[in-house]
């Protein structure tokens, strides 16, 4: 498999240090990004697409690191739900990421990888970097911002902090703040990484493979939250993996165990452990109401965008109740909003999978 250093990526260097919510400035910021479609002469057809925690900028094209199709290739492209014959779609790897944008694995001011010297970032910092990117690309007002999961957090943050920069906001399977339960799951993952002897306090870039075992466990724990109990039961149940009887040992007796181990191991080939620490911390810090004086409605008071919010009935990570809080806040400031809870068996990951009703709602809203 290729390594990141082997790849030629589209990168944009920000013209000034990026101010962060922590009070620090991040120098030398680069954003790696992909675009799909053609930008109209008046630049009115641009859609900024925000990716989720473990995704990247390769939305609708082959990922050059893994060789796999883009993570939303079913929805983005010519004639598809997000029609690139009509729209110009931009997706950037978030700061703190590990697919070409400035993050812990990037070379810092001292000529070596940042590691844990990288400043702690927030969702708002991620959005701030992408707005700076838009400014340098000469794109003022977007047709829409779109995102699911952590991407939905960025979409809501964009609407709250740059209220006149997008005509539409489409947020899917997301929340306006991370719950205690979600923070707890992330902390389990972070502790698994930091307990791995190969983590070396985050300074593992010079040699060795890094905390692969810890990162694998972190991915396994998180992946469980992306699925639904019904989906797991239907797909795996208590069926054994390639055997007729239990081993009475600790091998992967059950199919679900084998599946989670595969998910964990494959993740270590494409994701940086320190990036996982930083991005999950950014998600845990996310609280739109707190950022706007304690009232969620105040976050959207200045926005002139139309909103479409979508949840799934089997998503227990970001629930329909979470989304209703955002709807109520938008109603409180008379913002135009449509909301739908869709039925799908896939849990949180439903926004990435085949849900025809989701396609219809998205296409209708964006067009």
Backbone torsions as a table, in degrees:
resi	resn	phi	psi	omega
1	UNK	NA	141.1	177.9
2	UNK	-65.8	156.0	172.5
3	UNK	-105.1	165.9	-176.9
4	UNK	-58.9	-36.4	-178.7
5	UNK	-67.6	-17.4	179.0
6	UNK	-81.6	-14.2	-169.2
7	UNK	-94.0	147.8	169.7
8	UNK	-102.1	111.5	-174.9
9	UNK	-113.4	152.1	172.0
10	UNK	-74.5	119.8	-178.9
11	UNK	-130.2	146.5	175.0
12	UNK	-126.2	126.3	178.4
13	UNK	-91.6	125.4	177.6
14	UNK	-67.7	143.6	-172.3
15	UNK	-78.5	-11.0	-178.7
16	UNK	-145.8	156.4	175.0
17	UNK	-55.5	147.2	-176.8
18	UNK	-93.3	118.5	175.5
19	UNK	-70.7	136.0	-176.5
20	UNK	-112.9	158.2	178.8
21	UNK	-62.3	-24.9	179.9
22	UNK	-70.8	-12.5	-176.3
23	UNK	99.7	-9.6	178.1
24	UNK	-87.9	162.8	170.7
25	UNK	-110.4	136.2	179.2
26	UNK	-101.2	113.6	-176.7
27	UNK	-85.5	159.2	171.0
28	UNK	61.3	35.9	-175.8
29	UNK	-73.1	131.2	170.6
30	UNK	-119.2	141.2	174.5
31	UNK	-116.4	127.1	173.9
32	UNK	-92.4	131.1	-173.0
33	UNK	-145.9	161.9	174.2
34	UNK	-128.8	150.9	174.7
35	UNK	-128.7	153.4	-179.4
36	UNK	-138.2	133.6	-178.0
37	UNK	89.4	-174.3	-177.5
38	UNK	-117.3	136.3	178.2
39	UNK	-77.0	128.6	179.6
40	UNK	-64.3	157.5	-178.7
41	UNK	-57.4	-37.0	179.4
42	UNK	-91.6	4.8	176.4
43	UNK	59.1	31.0	-175.4
44	UNK	-93.5	-4.1	-172.2
45	UNK	-109.7	19.3	-176.5
46	UNK	-83.2	135.7	173.5
47	UNK	-120.6	124.9	175.4
48	UNK	-94.8	120.0	-177.2
49	UNK	-107.3	123.1	-179.1
50	UNK	-98.0	136.5	-177.7
51	UNK	-94.8	163.0	179.3
52	UNK	-83.0	178.1	-173.2
53	UNK	-48.1	-53.7	-172.1
54	UNK	-99.5	10.0	179.8
55	UNK	-95.1	-168.7	-178.4
56	UNK	-156.8	-164.5	-175.0
57	UNK	-77.6	-10.2	-175.8
58	UNK	-87.0	78.1	-174.0
59	UNK	-75.1	-48.2	-170.7
60	UNK	-132.7	24.0	176.5
61	UNK	-139.2	159.9	-177.0
62	UNK	-59.5	133.5	176.4
63	UNK	-73.5	117.8	-174.6
64	UNK	-69.5	-16.9	179.2
65	UNK	-83.1	-40.9	-176.1
66	UNK	-102.6	-20.4	-175.0
67	UNK	77.3	6.3	-178.1
68	UNK	-91.9	157.6	178.0
69	UNK	-62.0	157.1	176.8
70	UNK	-55.9	150.3	-170.4
71	UNK	-70.0	-19.0	177.0
72	UNK	-127.2	33.8	-176.3
73	UNK	-62.7	-26.7	178.8
74	UNK	-69.5	-22.2	-173.6
75	UNK	-111.0	-18.8	-175.5
76	UNK	-118.1	123.2	179.1
77	UNK	156.3	178.8	179.9
78	UNK	-58.7	123.0	178.2
79	UNK	74.2	4.1	-177.7
80	UNK	-91.5	-172.1	-175.6
81	UNK	-55.5	-51.4	170.7
82	UNK	-98.5	96.6	-165.8
83	UNK	-82.5	110.2	-178.3
84	UNK	-79.8	-1.3	166.8
85	UNK	-75.0	-20.1	-177.8
86	UNK	-112.0	-38.4	-173.7
87	UNK	-111.5	153.2	173.8
88	UNK	-103.3	111.1	-173.1
89	UNK	-102.4	129.9	178.2
90	UNK	-119.1	134.1	172.7
91	UNK	-139.0	126.3	-179.7
92	UNK	-113.5	142.7	169.4
93	UNK	-65.2	130.9	-175.8
94	UNK	-66.8	151.9	169.6
95	UNK	-61.4	145.5	-172.7
96	UNK	90.5	-11.2	-177.8
97	UNK	-79.7	-170.7	-174.1
98	UNK	-138.6	26.1	178.6
99	UNK	-121.9	37.7	173.3
100	UNK	115.0	-23.3	175.6
101	UNK	-81.3	159.2	-177.5
102	UNK	-61.9	126.3	-178.8
103	UNK	-156.4	-169.4	-177.0
104	UNK	-59.2	-28.5	-179.1
105	UNK	-86.1	-6.3	179.1
106	UNK	-74.8	157.3	177.6
107	UNK	-74.8	125.9	-178.2
108	UNK	-92.0	-173.9	-176.5
109	UNK	-59.8	-23.8	-177.6
110	UNK	-90.6	7.3	175.7
111	UNK	83.2	13.2	176.9
112	UNK	-138.0	164.7	-179.5
113	UNK	-55.0	141.4	-179.5
114	UNK	-55.8	-45.0	-172.6
115	UNK	56.5	-137.4	-177.9
116	UNK	-80.9	3.6	170.5
117	UNK	-80.3	-11.1	176.7
118	UNK	-62.6	136.8	-178.1
119	UNK	-70.1	147.7	175.0
120	UNK	-66.5	134.9	-175.7
121	UNK	-118.0	168.7	178.8
122	UNK	-126.0	170.2	173.9
123	UNK	-59.2	-41.1	179.3
124	UNK	-63.4	-34.8	175.5
125	UNK	-63.6	-41.8	177.9
126	UNK	-58.3	-45.4	-179.5
127	UNK	-67.4	-41.7	180.0
128	UNK	-57.4	-40.7	178.7
129	UNK	-64.2	-40.0	-177.7
130	UNK	-74.2	-29.7	173.7
131	UNK	-66.9	-39.9	175.7
132	UNK	-61.7	-38.0	175.7
133	UNK	-61.9	-45.9	178.2
134	UNK	-59.4	-41.4	179.9
135	UNK	-60.0	-43.1	-179.3
136	UNK	-71.8	-25.0	175.4
137	UNK	-83.1	-5.7	178.7
138	UNK	76.4	24.6	179.6
139	UNK	-103.7	113.6	-177.0
140	UNK	-86.3	-72.6	-177.3
141	UNK	-106.3	130.1	-179.1
142	UNK	-88.0	150.4	169.7
143	UNK	-63.9	-40.4	-178.5
144	UNK	-163.1	156.6	162.8
145	UNK	-114.4	142.1	-173.7
146	UNK	-138.5	138.2	174.7
147	UNK	-168.8	150.9	174.5
148	UNK	-119.0	146.4	179.0
149	UNK	61.1	-123.9	176.8
150	UNK	-61.2	-30.0	174.5
151	UNK	-63.6	-34.7	175.8
152	UNK	-67.9	-36.1	174.7
153	UNK	-59.5	-43.8	179.6
154	UNK	-64.6	-39.2	178.5
155	UNK	-61.8	-43.7	178.7
156	UNK	-67.5	-39.6	178.4
157	UNK	-64.9	-39.1	177.1
158	UNK	-60.0	-47.2	-179.2
159	UNK	-62.1	-37.6	-177.2
160	UNK	-74.4	-37.2	-172.0
161	UNK	-100.1	-17.0	177.8
162	UNK	-134.4	66.5	-166.2
163	UNK	-65.2	-17.1	-178.3
164	UNK	-109.4	15.1	-173.6
165	UNK	-101.9	-3.7	179.3
166	UNK	-144.7	138.5	178.8
167	UNK	-81.6	-25.3	-178.7
168	UNK	-138.6	147.3	178.1
169	UNK	-130.4	115.9	179.9
170	UNK	-114.3	110.1	-177.0
171	UNK	-119.7	125.4	-171.6
172	UNK	-123.5	133.7	173.0
173	UNK	48.4	57.6	-174.9
174	UNK	-141.8	-168.1	-175.6
175	UNK	-154.5	162.6	175.8
176	UNK	-92.6	-5.9	176.1
177	UNK	-161.6	148.8	178.3
178	UNK	-80.6	134.8	-179.2
179	UNK	-81.9	166.5	176.6
180	UNK	-59.4	-38.7	179.5
181	UNK	-63.1	-42.9	-179.8
182	UNK	-66.9	-40.4	176.2
183	UNK	-61.1	-39.7	-179.7
184	UNK	-61.8	-45.8	178.7
185	UNK	-61.8	-40.8	178.6
186	UNK	-64.7	-38.7	-179.2
187	UNK	-65.0	-38.1	175.2
188	UNK	-57.5	-45.2	179.4
189	UNK	-64.0	-44.3	-179.6
190	UNK	-64.1	-40.6	179.3
191	UNK	-66.5	-34.4	176.6
192	UNK	-62.3	-42.5	178.7
193	UNK	-65.1	-49.3	-174.3
194	UNK	-72.8	-18.3	176.8
195	UNK	-83.7	-13.3	178.2
196	UNK	-72.4	123.1	-178.6
197	UNK	-56.2	-26.1	-178.8
198	UNK	-76.8	-5.8	177.4
199	UNK	-67.5	-38.5	174.5
200	UNK	54.8	40.4	179.7
201	UNK	66.1	21.4	180.0
202	UNK	89.5	-3.6	-176.6
203	UNK	-100.8	56.8	-175.7
204	UNK	-104.6	4.6	-171.9
205	UNK	-74.2	-25.8	-174.6
206	UNK	-73.3	-24.6	-179.3
207	UNK	-166.9	160.6	-178.9
208	UNK	78.9	-178.6	-175.2
209	UNK	-100.2	-4.0	-176.8
210	UNK	81.2	-176.1	-174.1
211	UNK	-80.1	65.0	-175.3
212	UNK	-64.0	-39.1	-179.6
213	UNK	-66.0	-44.4	179.7
214	UNK	-65.1	-42.4	179.0
215	UNK	-64.7	-37.0	177.8
216	UNK	-62.4	-44.2	178.0
217	UNK	-64.3	-40.5	178.5
218	UNK	-59.6	-43.8	179.4
219	UNK	-65.6	-40.4	179.0
220	UNK	-60.6	-46.4	-179.0
221	UNK	-62.7	-44.3	-178.8
222	UNK	-67.3	-38.8	-175.2
223	UNK	-62.3	-33.1	177.6
224	UNK	-58.6	-36.8	-177.8
225	UNK	-72.9	-16.6	-179.7
226	UNK	-83.5	-11.6	-174.4
227	UNK	-108.2	171.6	176.0
228	UNK	-113.4	155.5	178.9
229	UNK	-60.7	-42.2	179.4
230	UNK	-63.5	-41.1	179.3
231	UNK	-64.8	-42.8	177.7
232	UNK	-62.8	-42.2	-179.5
233	UNK	-64.5	-42.9	-179.1
234	UNK	-67.3	-40.9	-174.5
235	UNK	-79.4	-37.0	-173.4
236	UNK	-123.0	-40.3	-174.3
237	UNK	53.5	-139.0	175.7
238	UNK	-108.6	24.5	-177.4
239	UNK	-67.8	142.5	-179.9
240	UNK	-80.6	156.4	-177.4
241	UNK	-100.5	108.0	173.3
242	UNK	53.5	40.8	177.6
243	UNK	-160.9	160.8	-177.4
244	UNK	-99.4	-14.7	-179.1
245	UNK	-150.3	163.2	179.6
246	UNK	-67.4	148.4	-178.4
247	UNK	-87.0	-13.7	-172.3
248	UNK	55.7	42.0	176.2
249	UNK	-144.3	-157.4	-175.1
250	UNK	-120.5	26.0	169.3
251	UNK	-74.2	174.9	179.6
252	UNK	-78.9	82.1	180.0
253	UNK	-65.6	-40.9	-173.3
254	UNK	-97.4	150.0	179.3
255	UNK	-58.8	-38.2	-178.5
256	UNK	-65.3	-35.5	177.1
257	UNK	-64.3	-45.0	179.9
258	UNK	-62.5	-41.6	-179.9
259	UNK	-61.9	-47.1	-179.0
260	UNK	-65.3	-38.3	178.4
261	UNK	-64.4	-39.9	177.2
262	UNK	-62.9	-45.4	179.4
263	UNK	-59.6	-42.6	-179.5
264	UNK	-65.8	-47.8	-177.8
265	UNK	-66.3	-41.5	-178.8
266	UNK	-67.7	-29.1	179.8
267	UNK	-65.2	-35.1	-177.6
268	UNK	-66.9	-17.5	179.4
269	UNK	-80.1	-13.5	-173.7
270	UNK	-131.1	0.1	-175.2
271	UNK	-134.7	144.5	179.8
272	UNK	-91.0	133.0	-176.5
273	UNK	-62.7	-41.5	178.9
274	UNK	-65.2	-37.6	175.3
275	UNK	-59.2	-38.7	179.0
276	UNK	-61.6	-41.1	178.0
277	UNK	-61.5	-48.4	-174.2
278	UNK	-70.0	-40.9	-176.7
279	UNK	-72.1	-40.1	177.5
280	UNK	-65.2	-33.9	177.5
281	UNK	-66.8	-38.8	176.9
282	UNK	-60.7	-41.2	178.7
283	UNK	-65.9	-39.9	-179.9
284	UNK	-65.0	-34.2	179.6
285	UNK	-74.9	-13.5	-173.5
286	UNK	-67.2	122.7	177.2
287	UNK	-158.3	94.9	-175.0
288	UNK	-61.5	-38.3	179.7
289	UNK	-63.2	-45.3	-179.9
290	UNK	-59.5	-37.4	-179.9
291	UNK	-68.1	-19.0	-174.7
292	UNK	-124.2	47.7	171.6
293	UNK	77.1	12.9	176.4
294	UNK	94.7	-5.5	179.8
295	UNK	-114.4	115.6	-178.2
296	UNK	-62.0	-36.5	179.9
297	UNK	-59.0	-35.1	-178.9
298	UNK	-65.0	-23.0	178.5
299	UNK	-63.5	-27.8	-174.2
300	UNK	-111.7	7.0	-172.2
301	UNK	-62.8	-31.2	-176.5
302	UNK	-94.6	-5.0	-174.0
303	UNK	-74.1	140.0	174.1
304	UNK	-111.4	17.0	-177.7
305	UNK	-85.2	159.6	166.8
306	UNK	-92.0	141.9	-175.8
307	UNK	-117.1	144.5	169.2
308	UNK	-133.2	120.8	-177.9
309	UNK	-116.9	135.4	-175.6
310	UNK	-132.4	129.7	173.1
311	UNK	-124.0	171.0	179.7
312	UNK	-125.1	141.3	-173.3
313	UNK	-67.8	-20.7	-179.2
314	UNK	-102.6	6.5	-179.4
315	UNK	-84.5	109.4	178.3
316	UNK	-101.9	1.3	174.6
317	UNK	-82.9	-54.8	173.7
318	UNK	-122.0	101.0	-166.5
319	UNK	-83.4	167.0	173.7
320	UNK	-60.3	-34.6	176.5
321	UNK	-61.3	-40.5	176.3
322	UNK	-59.1	-43.5	-176.9
323	UNK	-70.3	-34.3	178.8
324	UNK	-62.5	-32.5	176.7
325	UNK	-59.9	-40.3	178.4
326	UNK	-68.1	-41.3	178.9
327	UNK	-60.0	-45.6	-179.5
328	UNK	-63.4	-38.1	177.8
329	UNK	-64.4	-41.4	177.7
330	UNK	-66.6	-39.5	176.8
331	UNK	-61.6	-35.2	-176.6
332	UNK	-65.5	-24.5	178.8
333	UNK	-110.9	17.6	176.0
334	UNK	57.9	33.4	176.1
335	UNK	-78.7	140.2	178.1
336	UNK	-69.9	116.9	-175.7
337	UNK	-141.1	137.5	169.3
338	UNK	-116.1	143.9	-176.0
339	UNK	-139.1	138.7	176.8
340	UNK	-144.8	137.4	169.1
341	UNK	-99.2	121.5	-179.1
342	UNK	-100.3	148.8	176.8
343	UNK	-92.9	124.8	179.1
344	UNK	-155.6	145.3	-174.8
345	UNK	-87.3	1.8	-166.2
346	UNK	-96.0	-0.2	-177.8
347	UNK	73.2	-148.9	-176.2
348	UNK	-59.6	-35.5	-177.5
349	UNK	-70.0	2.1	-176.7
350	UNK	-57.2	-31.6	-176.8
351	UNK	-69.8	-13.6	179.1
352	UNK	-99.0	-7.1	-170.6
353	UNK	-114.6	-174.7	-173.1
354	UNK	-80.1	96.2	176.6
355	UNK	-128.7	92.5	-174.8
356	UNK	-53.9	-36.2	179.8
357	UNK	-62.9	-35.3	177.0
358	UNK	-63.6	-43.4	179.1
359	UNK	-58.3	-43.0	-178.1
360	UNK	-65.2	-43.7	-178.5
361	UNK	-65.6	-46.5	-179.1
362	UNK	-60.7	-48.6	-176.7
363	UNK	-62.8	-43.0	179.5
364	UNK	-63.1	-39.4	-178.3
365	UNK	-71.1	-44.0	-175.3
366	UNK	-72.7	-26.1	-177.0
367	UNK	-100.1	NA	NA
